[in-house]
């Protein structure tokens, strides 16, 4: 499936479906396609459902995952991945177990949606914000809790035929490329059930951006065999912003992407709907020439 506007490009470009919040899955799919994308990472919140739903929707009615998938397929949009983000090392063990049980139950439905990868948040000891750094994240007890959570998720992922997407994120227990490498090494054979979602903006801040060629080259080298997707956003003073508006060198990023040992999509994140066309063209303009 090729991008409708750049059929000759080697860059497979997608976008977060939640960029286009709408009332129904069909409306979201139509908006994704109208913006020029044939691939998406889906969060059910894009059309008003919880990211990890219970057995039914807000009214208790069963969710028809087949119809959701068909709505995207009818627009020519492939659901590459599905978000199942929650705090996998929540400091409250009861909350952690409850969320993990829901995620385990959701994995087969993610496969019904056609997803290859179900993306996670590796978690934080902060009880209120799953992306906020906490000093407790560096403790071995946090790492042990992550591994215990994965021990429940990995068999369910294998049974469902999906991979778990782990994204190095400064606010989480897998905070950088080195800790992602540690996780893969510790998992041994189970590492085949995990794919790295690599977001270069997560590996930098305004103080380290000047050294980004060394930092990013090392990360791609260390994790390249396991990378399943790149996320595209940018490094700014506070938080993140759309690609092309900050300090990230996208010539470098897309050269490193093109040199990966296998083809993986680039998925746009943190773009406002009215800025999507610019971001899309910016990424294509900065991609290496085909061949």
Secondary structure, 3 states (H helix, E strand, C coil): CCCCCCCCCCCCEEEEHHHHCCCCHHHHHHHHHHCCCCEEEECHHHHCCCCCCCCECCCCCECCHHHHHHHHHHCCCEEEEEECCCCCCCCCHHHHHHHHHHHHHHHHHHHHCCCCEEECCCCCCCCCCCCCCCHHHHCHHHHHHHHHHHHHHHHHHHHHCCEEEECCCCCCCCCCHHHHHHHHHHHHHHHHHEEEEEEHHHHCCCCCHHHHHHHHHHHHHHHHHHEEEEEECEECCCCEECCCCCCCCHHHHHHHHHCCCCCCEEEECCCCHHHHHHHHHHHHHHCCCCC
